[in-house]
Amino acid sequence: MLVLLLAHELMILLTGIQFPDIDTMMSTLTSAFEETMSSGLISTRTQAELNDLLLPWRFAGWLNVVMCAAYFTIFHGMLGASLGKLCLGLRVLRHDGSALGYGWAFIRYLAYFIVAKLAYTAWLVPFDAKRRTLYDMVLGTNVFKPVAVLEAATPES
């Protein structure tokens, strides 16, 4: 996660995204709050100002999604693990013990992203006895320790 945080901050610097200053944000939010409290509606002008304030945040968020997709696709596709998993000696493999490859790694990230957005934090909780998350069960993948990798790769008799 630290790697992704640093990479995200570097991308913000390189793209030159300018976030609004706190005074502008507070002024616009105060206007929106006052209008809502007085009439129950926000004026078109204030809505436009709110949208302008949110634009750099939206761009930064989608930039982060693309960067994370690239990171997990490349690392899981090439090495079978993210940097954190490599440090712990873990690998992400398919149910038959074969490597993911870039295509499956990308699909796994998309499934993770969808589950994470729909279930929010439920993707952290293992769902079955093999400690697989929902997206791992659907895709037939799992995170293995090196000993478990050898056992999973050998066919059962």
C-alpha positions in Angstrom: 0.0 0.0 0.0 2.9 2.4 0.8 4.2 1.8 -2.8 0.8 2.7 -4.2 0.5 5.8 -2.0 3.9 7.1 -3.1 3.2 6.3 -6.7 -0.2 8.1 -6.5 1.4 11.2 -5.0 4.1 11.2 -7.7 1.3 10.9 -10.4 -0.4 13.9 -8.8 2.8 15.9 -9.0 3.5 14.9 -12.6 0.0 15.6 -13.9 -0.1 19.0 -12.1 -3.5 18.5 -10.6 -4.5 21.6 -8.7 -6.8 21.0 -5.8 -8.9 24.0 -4.6 -7.7 25.9 -1.5 -9.5 25.5 1.8 -11.1 29.0 1.7 -12.7 28.4 -1.6 -14.0 25.0 -0.5 -15.4 26.3 2.7 -17.1 29.3 1.0 -18.8 27.0 -1.5 -19.8 24.5 1.1 -21.2 27.2 3.3 -23.2 28.6 0.4 -24.6 25.2 -0.4 -25.5 24.6 3.3 -27.2 28.0 3.7 -29.2 27.5 0.5 -30.3 24.0 1.5 -31.3 25.2 4.9 -33.2 28.2 3.6 -35.0 26.8 0.6 -34.3 23.1 0.6 -32.5 23.4 -2.8 -29.1 24.4 -4.0 -28.9 27.0 -6.8 -27.5 26.1 -10.2 -24.6 28.4 -9.6 -23.6 26.7 -6.4 -24.0 23.3 -7.9 -21.6 24.3 -10.7 -19.1 25.6 -8.1 -19.4 22.3 -6.2 -18.8 20.3 -9.5 -15.8 22.5 -10.3 -14.4 21.8 -6.8 -14.9 18.0 -7.2 -13.3 17.8 -10.7 -9.7 17.5 -9.6 -10.6 15.0 -6.9 -12.5 12.8 -9.4 -9.6 12.9 -11.8 -7.2 12.0 -9.1 -9.4 9.1 -8.0 -9.7 7.6 -11.5 -6.0 8.1 -12.0 -5.5 6.0 -8.9 -7.8 3.3 -10.1 -5.9 3.1 -13.4 -2.6 3.1 -11.6 -3.7 0.3 -9.2 -5.0 -1.8 -12.1 -1.7 -1.4 -13.9 0.3 -2.3 -10.7 -1.7 -5.4 -9.8 -1.9 -6.6 -13.4 1.8 -6.2 -14.0 3.0 -7.7 -10.7 0.4 -10.5 -10.5 0.8 -11.2 -14.2 4.7 -11.2 -14.2 5.6 -12.4 -10.7 2.4 -13.9 -9.3 2.5 -11.5 -6.4 2.4 -7.8 -5.4 5.5 -6.4 -3.6 3.8 -7.1 -0.2 3.0 -10.7 -1.1 6.6 -11.1 -2.4 7.9 -10.0 1.0 5.7 -12.5 2.7 6.6 -15.3 0.3 3.0 -15.6 -1.1 1.8 -16.1 -4.7 -1.5 -15.7 -6.4 -2.2 -18.8 -8.6 -5.0 -20.4 -10.4 -6.7 -23.4 -8.8 -4.6 -25.9 -10.7 -1.4 -24.2 -9.5 -0.6 -22.4 -12.8 0.4 -18.8 -13.0 -2.2 -16.1 -13.7 -0.7 -14.3 -16.6 -1.6 -10.8 -17.5 -5.1 -11.4 -18.7 -6.2 -13.3 -15.6 -4.4 -10.8 -13.4 -6.3 -7.9 -15.0 -9.6 -9.8 -14.7 -8.8 -10.6 -11.0 -8.2 -6.9 -10.4 -11.5 -5.9 -12.0 -13.4 -8.5 -9.9 -11.6 -7.2 -6.8 -12.5 -3.6 -7.7 -16.2 -4.5 -8.3 -16.5 -6.5 -5.1 -14.6 -3.8 -3.1 -17.0 -1.1 -4.4 -20.2 -3.1 -3.9 -19.4 -4.7 -0.6 -17.0 -2.0 0.6 -14.9 -3.8 3.3 -16.4 -7.3 2.9 -13.7 -8.1 0.5 -11.3 -8.3 3.4 -13.1 -11.2 5.0 -12.4 -14.7 3.7 -15.5 -16.5 2.6 -14.7 -20.2 2.6 -12.5 -22.8 4.3 -9.6 -22.1 1.9 -9.7 -18.4 2.9 -10.7 -17.3 -0.6 -12.4 -14.0 -1.1 -15.5 -13.8 -3.3 -13.5 -12.8 -6.4 -11.0 -15.6 -5.9 -13.8 -18.1 -5.7 -15.4 -16.8 -8.9 -12.2 -16.8 -10.8 -10.7 -20.0 -9.4 -7.7 -18.3 -7.9 -6.1 -18.1 -4.5 -3.2 -16.8 -2.5 -0.8 -19.6 -1.6 2.2 -20.0 0.6 5.1 -21.8 -1.1 4.4 -25.2 0.6 0.7 -24.9 -0.3 1.7 -24.0 -3.9 3.4 -27.4 -4.3 0.5 -29.3 -2.8 -2.0 -27.4 -5.0 0.0 -28.1 -8.2 0.2 -31.8 -7.7 -2.8 -33.7 -9.0 -4.9 -35.7 -6.6 -5.0 -39.5 -7.1 
